[in-house]
């Protein structure tokens, strides 16, 4: 089954190769912040999924807005950590992260209008964005992408 899933990633362009060393070169404090954000994003993604199947549009919008606003450069970074992040990670990583949070904003908006089709589309895009980022930048944590 893993091989089939990986084949899908390879053929859809979701698997972009690894640049995992970028993240492992960050200071422990910055890695900790990034990890804390990922834990919160994961909780919200699970919550959104549960809310989609319950048609709980209010909670979908709330959780998606939470993700949109959790962009790592917007919160909890000291000036030196911000400088470190800019110096040690690629523009590709920063752009992927920014795009992920933008998609969350689009999901929040779709939920506010109870647009089921767009809710599903944006949640799917968010999930694919997670896979793309993890398969590129987090193979040290998710070795099945190697």
Secondary structure, DSSP 4 states (H G I P E B T S, - for coil): -HHHHHHHHHHHT------THHHHTS-HHHHHHHHHHHHHHHHHHHHHHHHHHHT-HHHHHHHHHHHHTT-GGGSS--HHHHHHHHHHS-HHHHHHHHHHHHHHHHHHHHHHTT-HHHHHHHHHHHHHHHHHHHHHH-TTT-GGG-
